[in-house]
Amino acid sequence: MNEVNYSHVLVSVITPTFNSAKYISETYRSLCSQSHANWEWLVTDDCSCDDTFEILVKFAQTDNRVRPVRRSLNGGAAVSRNESLERASGLFVAFIDADDLWLPNKLEKQLLFMRSGIDFSFTSYSIIYNDGSSSGKVVDHLLQREFTYHDMLKKSATLGCSTVVLRRSAFPFLRMPLLRTGQDYALWLSLLRSGVIAHLLPCSLTKYRITPGSISRNKFRKALRQWMIYREIEEISFFRSLFYFFFYAWRAVFRR
């Protein structure tokens, strides 16, 4: 593998937006604060009816790293992320949701972590409330360091979307399944199924915001989504799915 200067590589940052005007400026500021400044922000707006897109356009007028587009029809986060992925040109792809935040050294630390040839990395993250105050909870920091496909079927790690960085050359067809929720988890499974390992950097470098009415906070819907991914996306047998679902349910209740 050719020697790469990781301090200068381009990172394509993928964000879907929908009515994100309340948070998008803060998310942008967290990108601007990065010690690794060579990034492009590929934002696909999914027909917002607030002024999200107008805010993004203003950013783009003064910062050529910001590259927003607007969909003509609402398609969901998976469709928006895929449209951004199609425009990616960086050596690495990172994800951040429109209401989440990165610490200033997030990209720098994660790229240095991946210098040894890691293709798939993620980090621990902290939970913040809607107003930005800390919940005091940190996720994925007391875990093993490497995760396989079977580990993630058991949901051995939460693997927050806004923490993930991928080496683009390792995944030539990088697309999220067209699910309304859980598309990120389904993508991680599809990548790990090939034998790739997900490597954890146990540093909290992202702030994940809990917002009112978030689908991801509904435990019943999350459980149904988990079962559907086992049976319909991964095509795992009924009894094998029960085996994995037991681990998922146990961790959902008792995970620290």
Residue, then its C-alpha position, 0 to 999 in steps of 0.5 A: m500500500n502506498e504511503v499516505n499523508y493522513s494529515h492532508v487526506l480528503v474526508s467526504v462527510i455525509t449528512p442527510t437533512f430534514n427540517s434541521a434548521k434548529y441544529i444545522s448551524e451548530t453541526y457546521r461549526s463543529l465541522c469548522s472546528q476540526s483540526h483536520a480541515n481537509w473535508e467536503w460536506l456533502v449534504t442532501d436535504d430531503c425536502s425540508c419545509d423550514d429554512t434548512f436548505e437556505i442556511l446550507v446555501k449561505f454556508a456554501q457561498t463562503d465555504n467551498r467545502v460545503r456542497p448541499v443539494r435538495r431533493s425534489l421528493n421526500g425519500g428518507a434518510a437512506v436515499s439522502r445519504n446515498e445521494s451524498l455518497e454518490r458525490a463523495s470524492g474523499l479517500f475516507v467517508a465519514f457520517i454525521d447527522a444534522d443534529d449531532l456534533w463532533l469534538p475538534n480532534k475527531l477526524e484527526k484522531q480517527l484518521l491516525f487510528m486508521r493509519s495501520g490499514i484499518d478500513f472501518s472504524f468507529t468511536s464511543y460517543s456521549i449523549i446530549y439532551n435536546d438543549g445541548s446539555s450533557s446527559g452524563k452517559v457515554v456509549d461504547h467506551l467499555l467494550q472490546r476493540e474489534f467487532t465481527y459480523h456475528d458480534m454486530l448481529k448480537k449488537s455487541a456495540t451500538l456503533g453510532c452512525s455519526t462516529v463511523v469513518l470508512r476507507r472508501s477504496a475498501f468498499p467500492f459499492l457503498r450504499m445504504p439499504l432503502l429502509r426508513t430506519g435502521q439503514d445505517y445498522a443494515l449497512w454495517l452488517s453488509l460490510l462486516r459480512s464480507g469479513v471486514i472488522a469494525h475497529l473501536l477507538p474508545c474515545s468519546l469524540t461525538k455528541y449524539r443529540i436526543t431529540p423529541g419524537s425521534i424514531s430511534r428512541n422508540k424501543f418497540r419500533k427499534a425491536l421490530r426493526q431489528w427483527m426485520i433486518y435479521r429476517e428480511i435483509e440478512e435472511i437469517s433463519f427464524f431460530r437463528s434470528l431468535f438467538y441473535f435477538f436474545f442478545y440484542a434484547w439483553r443488551a438493550v436492557f442491561r447495556r451500561 
